[in-house]
Amino acid sequence: MKSVTLSPKYQIVIPLSVRNSLNLVPGQKMTVITFRNRIELIPQRTISEMRGFLKGIDTHVDREADRL
């Protein structure tokens, strides 16, 4: 587990090993989510990077009998 320090300007530095493992680049946008008293940073990906990430997902949905 890595730890970071919050600067007086409320900034953090993401450790190099984490940046490399997630292929983060300077200027990349992140989505920030608070969840159960923690902060999650989720890298935003371009549409071209997202292509095919749902390949093989089960799209079968059980429907109610009165629905088509």
A tleap script that builds the chain and sets N, CA, C and O, in Angstrom:
source leaprc.protein.ff14SB
mol = sequence {
  NMET LYS SER VAL THR LEU SER PRO LYS TYR
  GLN ILE VAL ILE PRO LEU SER VAL ARG ASN
  SER LEU ASN LEU VAL PRO GLY GLN LYS MET
  THR VAL ILE THR PHE ARG ASN ARG ILE GLU
  LEU ILE PRO GLN ARG THR ILE SER GLU MET
  ARG GLY PHE LEU LYS GLY ILE ASP THR HIE
  VAL ASP ARG GLU ALA ASP ARG CLEU
}
set mol.1.N position { 0.846 -1.173 0.000 }
set mol.1.CA position { 0.000 0.000 0.000 }
set mol.1.C position { 0.890 1.235 0.000 }
set mol.1.O position { 1.859 1.315 0.755 }
set mol.2.N position { 0.560 2.171 -0.833 }
set mol.2.CA position { 1.300 3.429 -0.937 }
set mol.2.C position { 0.579 4.492 -0.118 }
set mol.2.O position { -0.638 4.435 0.057 }
set mol.3.N position { 1.342 5.462 0.380 }
set mol.3.CA position { 0.709 6.589 1.063 }
set mol.3.C position { 1.202 7.883 0.428 }
set mol.3.O position { 2.315 7.955 -0.094 }
set mol.4.N position { 0.361 8.890 0.484 }
set mol.4.CA position { 0.686 10.209 -0.053 }
set mol.4.C position { 0.357 11.251 1.001 }
set mol.4.O position { -0.353 10.973 1.968 }
set mol.5.N position { 0.879 12.451 0.804 }
set mol.5.CA position { 0.635 13.550 1.735 }
set mol.5.C position { -0.118 14.653 1.017 }
set mol.5.O position { 0.220 15.017 -0.109 }
set mol.6.N position { -1.122 15.173 1.661 }
set mol.6.CA position { -1.901 16.280 1.117 }
set mol.6.C position { -1.139 17.575 1.342 }
set mol.6.O position { -0.768 17.892 2.472 }
set mol.7.N position { -0.903 18.328 0.268 }
set mol.7.CA position { -0.153 19.586 0.374 }
set mol.7.C position { -1.055 20.693 0.914 }
set mol.7.O position { -2.271 20.516 0.994 }
set mol.8.N position { -0.471 21.834 1.285 }
set mol.8.CA position { -1.283 22.966 1.741 }
set mol.8.C position { -2.280 23.453 0.674 }
set mol.8.O position { -3.273 24.105 0.998 }
set mol.9.N position { -2.005 23.130 -0.594 }
set mol.9.CA position { -2.916 23.497 -1.681 }
set mol.9.C position { -3.885 22.355 -2.003 }
set mol.9.O position { -4.541 22.374 -3.045 }
set mol.10.N position { -3.976 21.357 -1.107 }
set mol.10.CA position { -4.866 20.197 -1.279 }
set mol.10.C position { -4.500 19.367 -2.506 }
set mol.10.O position { -5.385 18.842 -3.182 }
set mol.11.N position { -3.222 19.244 -2.796 }
set mol.11.CA position { -2.747 18.443 -3.919 }
set mol.11.C position { -2.042 17.197 -3.397 }
set mol.11.O position { -1.506 17.187 -2.289 }
set mol.12.N position { -2.054 16.152 -4.213 }
set mol.12.CA position { -1.305 14.938 -3.888 }
set mol.12.C position { -0.462 14.567 -5.106 }
set mol.12.O position { -0.749 14.994 -6.225 }
set mol.13.N position { 0.581 13.767 -4.879 }
set mol.13.CA position { 1.389 13.228 -5.964 }
set mol.13.C position { 1.122 11.728 -6.008 }
set mol.13.O position { 1.287 11.028 -5.008 }
set mol.14.N position { 0.711 11.246 -7.170 }
set mol.14.CA position { 0.464 9.815 -7.341 }
set mol.14.C position { 1.819 9.139 -7.507 }
set mol.14.O position { 2.601 9.538 -8.368 }
set mol.15.N position { 2.109 8.126 -6.701 }
set mol.15.CA position { 3.415 7.469 -6.780 }
set mol.15.C position { 3.720 6.923 -8.183 }
set mol.15.O position { 2.818 6.504 -8.909 }
set mol.16.N position { 5.001 6.937 -8.546 }
set mol.16.CA position { 5.445 6.504 -9.870 }
set mol.16.C position { 4.981 5.099 -10.201 }
set mol.16.O position { 4.542 4.851 -11.324 }
set mol.17.N position { 5.064 4.180 -9.262 }
set mol.17.CA position { 4.660 2.793 -9.540 }
set mol.17.C position { 3.178 2.713 -9.904 }
set mol.17.O position { 2.791 1.916 -10.759 }
set mol.18.N position { 2.350 3.532 -9.260 }
set mol.18.CA position { 0.909 3.555 -9.560 }
set mol.18.C position { 0.675 4.188 -10.925 }
set mol.18.O position { -0.120 3.682 -11.717 }
set mol.19.N position { 1.369 5.298 -11.204 }
set mol.19.CA position { 1.238 5.963 -12.516 }
set mol.19.C position { 1.616 5.012 -13.639 }
set mol.19.O position { 0.932 4.943 -14.660 }
set mol.20.N position { 2.708 4.278 -13.447 }
set mol.20.CA position { 3.154 3.347 -14.489 }
set mol.20.C position { 2.187 2.185 -14.662 }
set mol.20.O position { 1.899 1.791 -15.792 }
set mol.21.N position { 1.686 1.634 -13.576 }
set mol.21.CA position { 0.800 0.472 -13.684 }
set mol.21.C position { -0.537 0.824 -14.332 }
set mol.21.O position { -1.170 -0.030 -14.954 }
set mol.22.N position { -0.969 2.080 -14.188 }
set mol.22.CA position { -2.245 2.514 -14.776 }
set mol.22.C position { -2.063 3.301 -16.072 }
set mol.22.O position { -3.033 3.777 -16.661 }
set mol.23.N position { -0.806 3.432 -16.511 }
set mol.23.CA position { -0.493 4.187 -17.741 }
set mol.23.C position { -1.053 5.608 -17.694 }
set mol.23.O position { -1.634 6.081 -18.671 }
set mol.24.N position { -0.879 6.282 -16.567 }
set mol.24.CA position { -1.356 7.656 -16.424 }
set mol.24.C position { -0.368 8.612 -17.089 }
set mol.24.O position { 0.840 8.374 -17.085 }
set mol.25.N position { -0.894 9.690 -17.655 }
set mol.25.CA position { -0.058 10.695 -18.312 }
set mol.25.C position { -0.389 12.072 -17.746 }
set mol.25.O position { -1.505 12.289 -17.273 }
set mol.26.N position { 0.560 13.006 -17.787 }
set mol.26.CA position { 0.282 14.361 -17.292 }
set mol.26.C position { -0.903 14.986 -18.030 }
set mol.26.O position { -1.026 14.864 -19.249 }
set mol.27.N position { -1.758 15.647 -17.280 }
set mol.27.CA position { -2.926 16.304 -17.859 }
set mol.27.C position { -4.135 15.402 -18.018 }
set mol.27.O position { -5.200 15.859 -18.434 }
set mol.28.N position { -3.983 14.123 -17.689 }
set mol.28.CA position { -5.108 13.188 -17.828 }
set mol.28.C position { -6.195 13.530 -16.820 }
set mol.28.O position { -5.906 13.858 -15.670 }
set mol.29.N position { -7.435 13.453 -17.257 }
set mol.29.CA position { -8.585 13.737 -16.391 }
set mol.29.C position { -8.883 12.535 -15.505 }
set mol.29.O position { -8.688 11.386 -15.902 }
set mol.30.N position { -9.361 12.825 -14.290 }
set mol.30.CA position { -9.750 11.786 -13.342 }
set mol.30.C position { -11.155 12.100 -12.839 }
set mol.30.O position { -11.520 13.264 -12.672 }
set mol.31.N position { -11.932 11.057 -12.602 }
set mol.31.CA position { -13.214 11.200 -11.943 }
set mol.31.C position { -12.973 10.968 -10.457 }
set mol.31.O position { -12.322 9.997 -10.072 }
set mol.32.N position { -13.504 11.868 -9.619 }
set mol.32.CA position { -13.310 11.775 -8.175 }
set mol.32.C position { -14.637 11.391 -7.538 }
set mol.32.O position { -15.656 12.053 -7.735 }
set mol.33.N position { -14.601 10.305 -6.767 }
set mol.33.CA position { -15.807 9.797 -6.113 }
set mol.33.C position { -15.527 9.628 -4.629 }
set mol.33.O position { -14.474 9.117 -4.249 }
set mol.34.N position { -16.465 10.056 -3.787 }
set mol.34.CA position { -16.359 9.760 -2.359 }
set mol.34.C position { -17.262 8.569 -2.086 }
set mol.34.O position { -18.406 8.524 -2.539 }
set mol.35.N position { -16.735 7.604 -1.337 }
set mol.35.CA position { -17.468 6.376 -1.070 }
set mol.35.C position { -17.061 5.857 0.299 }
set mol.35.O position { -15.900 5.515 0.524 }
set mol.36.N position { -18.026 5.800 1.215 }
set mol.36.CA position { -17.794 5.270 2.564 }
set mol.36.C position { -16.534 5.839 3.215 }
set mol.36.O position { -15.650 5.093 3.638 }
set mol.37.N position { -16.466 7.137 3.286 }
set mol.37.CA position { -15.383 7.835 3.970 }
set mol.37.C position { -14.016 7.634 3.305 }
set mol.37.O position { -12.984 7.647 3.976 }
set mol.38.N position { -14.022 7.450 1.988 }
set mol.38.CA position { -12.759 7.373 1.262 }
set mol.38.C position { -12.908 8.099 -0.066 }
set mol.38.O position { -14.024 8.364 -0.514 }
set mol.39.N position { -11.790 8.418 -0.690 }
set mol.39.CA position { -11.761 9.099 -1.979 }
set mol.39.C position { -11.247 8.117 -3.020 }
set mol.39.O position { -10.230 7.456 -2.808 }
set mol.40.N position { -11.948 8.021 -4.143 }
set mol.40.CA position { -11.508 7.167 -5.236 }
set mol.40.C position { -11.253 8.033 -6.463 }
set mol.40.O position { -12.086 8.859 -6.837 }
set mol.41.N position { -10.098 7.836 -7.083 }
set mol.41.CA position { -9.745 8.528 -8.320 }
set mol.41.C position { -9.814 7.514 -9.449 }
set mol.41.O position { -9.121 6.497 -9.417 }
set mol.42.N position { -10.643 7.786 -10.442 }
set mol.42.CA position { -10.827 6.866 -11.559 }
set mol.42.C position { -10.368 7.560 -12.837 }
set mol.42.O position { -10.949 8.568 -13.239 }
set mol.43.N position { -9.323 7.024 -13.479 }
set mol.43.CA position { -8.842 7.654 -14.713 }
set mol.43.C position { -9.914 7.614 -15.796 }
set mol.43.O position { -10.548 6.584 -16.021 }
set mol.44.N position { -10.107 8.741 -16.457 }
set mol.44.CA position { -11.040 8.779 -17.578 }
set mol.44.C position { -10.300 8.297 -18.811 }
set mol.44.O position { -9.151 8.674 -19.041 }
set mol.45.N position { -10.952 7.473 -19.594 }
set mol.45.CA position { -10.362 6.916 -20.809 }
set mol.45.C position { -11.081 7.472 -22.022 }
set mol.45.O position { -12.254 7.838 -21.945 }
set mol.46.N position { -10.372 7.535 -23.150 }
set mol.46.CA position { -10.991 8.009 -24.382 }
set mol.46.C position { -11.913 6.922 -24.920 }
set mol.46.O position { -11.827 5.760 -24.523 }
set mol.47.N position { -12.783 7.314 -25.818 }
set mol.47.CA position { -13.715 6.364 -26.422 }
set mol.47.C position { -12.951 5.249 -27.134 }
set mol.47.O position { -13.340 4.084 -27.054 }
set mol.48.N position { -11.876 5.597 -27.822 }
set mol.48.CA position { -11.116 4.570 -28.544 }
set mol.48.C position { -10.473 3.573 -27.587 }
set mol.48.O position { -10.343 2.398 -27.929 }
set mol.49.N position { -10.069 4.013 -26.398 }
set mol.49.CA position { -9.510 3.100 -25.404 }
set mol.49.C position { -10.590 2.189 -24.810 }
set mol.49.O position { -10.294 1.075 -24.378 }
set mol.50.N position { -11.831 2.661 -24.790 }
set mol.50.CA position { -12.933 1.898 -24.207 }
set mol.50.C position { -13.478 0.843 -25.168 }
set mol.50.O position { -14.196 -0.064 -24.748 }
set mol.51.N position { -13.144 0.954 -26.445 }
set mol.51.CA position { -13.692 0.041 -27.440 }
set mol.51.C position { -13.373 -1.413 -27.081 }
set mol.51.O position { -12.216 -1.782 -26.881 }
set mol.52.N position { -14.427 -2.222 -27.007 }
set mol.52.CA position { -14.281 -3.646 -26.771 }
set mol.52.C position { -14.165 -4.059 -25.314 }
set mol.52.O position { -14.006 -5.248 -25.038 }
set mol.53.N position { -14.239 -3.120 -24.361 }
set mol.53.CA position { -14.039 -3.514 -22.966 }
set mol.53.C position { -15.202 -4.334 -22.407 }
set mol.53.O position { -15.059 -4.964 -21.359 }
set mol.54.N position { -16.344 -4.339 -23.084 }
set mol.54.CA position { -17.487 -5.159 -22.649 }
set mol.54.C position { -17.618 -6.443 -23.453 }
set mol.54.O position { -18.615 -7.154 -23.325 }
set mol.55.N position { -16.623 -6.748 -24.281 }
set mol.55.CA position { -16.680 -7.943 -25.110 }
set mol.55.C position { -16.849 -9.184 -24.236 }
set mol.55.O position { -16.110 -9.392 -23.274 }
set mol.56.N position { -17.838 -10.002 -24.594 }
set mol.56.CA position { -18.078 -11.238 -23.864 }
set mol.56.C position { -19.025 -11.105 -22.693 }
set mol.56.O position { -19.294 -12.094 -22.010 }
set mol.57.N position { -19.541 -9.910 -22.439 }
set mol.57.CA position { -20.459 -9.722 -21.313 }
set mol.57.C position { -21.790 -10.419 -21.612 }
set mol.57.O position { -22.251 -10.431 -22.753 }
set mol.58.N position { -22.387 -10.984 -20.599 }
set mol.58.CA position { -23.672 -11.652 -20.751 }
set mol.58.C position { -24.768 -10.597 -20.837 }
set mol.58.O position { -24.999 -9.864 -19.875 }
set mol.59.N position { -25.441 -10.515 -21.972 }
set mol.59.CA position { -26.488 -9.513 -22.176 }
set mol.59.C position { -27.888 -10.078 -21.989 }
set mol.59.O position { -28.875 -9.384 -22.233 }
set mol.60.N position { -27.982 -11.335 -21.555 }
set mol.60.CA position { -29.281 -11.954 -21.336 }
set mol.60.C position { -29.940 -11.338 -20.090 }
set mol.60.O position { -29.337 -11.271 -19.019 }
set mol.61.N position { -31.171 -10.898 -20.259 }
set mol.61.CA position { -31.928 -10.320 -19.149 }
set mol.61.C position { -33.257 -11.059 -19.061 }
set mol.61.O position { -34.002 -11.108 -20.040 }
set mol.62.N position { -33.562 -11.629 -17.910 }
set mol.62.CA position { -34.862 -12.271 -17.716 }
set mol.62.C position { -35.942 -11.200 -17.697 }
set mol.62.O position { -35.851 -10.219 -16.959 }
set mol.63.N position { -36.951 -11.400 -18.511 }
set mol.63.CA position { -38.030 -10.420 -18.607 }
set mol.63.C position { -39.283 -10.962 -17.926 }
set mol.63.O position { -39.480 -12.172 -17.816 }
set mol.64.N position { -40.102 -10.056 -17.485 }
set mol.64.CA position { -41.378 -10.446 -16.889 }
set mol.64.C position { -42.267 -11.030 -17.979 }
set mol.64.O position { -42.169 -10.638 -19.142 }
set mol.65.N position { -43.141 -11.971 -17.602 }
set mol.65.CA position { -43.960 -12.682 -18.573 }
set mol.65.C position { -44.865 -11.762 -19.399 }
set mol.65.O position { -45.151 -12.071 -20.556 }
set mol.66.N position { -45.317 -10.649 -18.836 }
set mol.66.CA position { -46.230 -9.766 -19.557 }
set mol.66.C position { -45.498 -8.741 -20.422 }
set mol.66.O position { -46.126 -7.851 -20.994 }
set mol.67.N position { -44.185 -8.863 -20.520 }
set mol.67.CA position { -43.395 -7.931 -21.334 }
set mol.67.C position { -42.865 -8.652 -22.575 }
set mol.67.O position { -42.611 -9.856 -22.544 }
set mol.68.N position { -42.704 -7.915 -23.647 }
set mol.68.CA position { -42.162 -8.507 -24.875 }
set mol.68.C position { -40.659 -8.508 -24.839 }
set mol.68.O position { -40.020 -8.967 -25.786 }
savepdb mol mol.pdb
quit
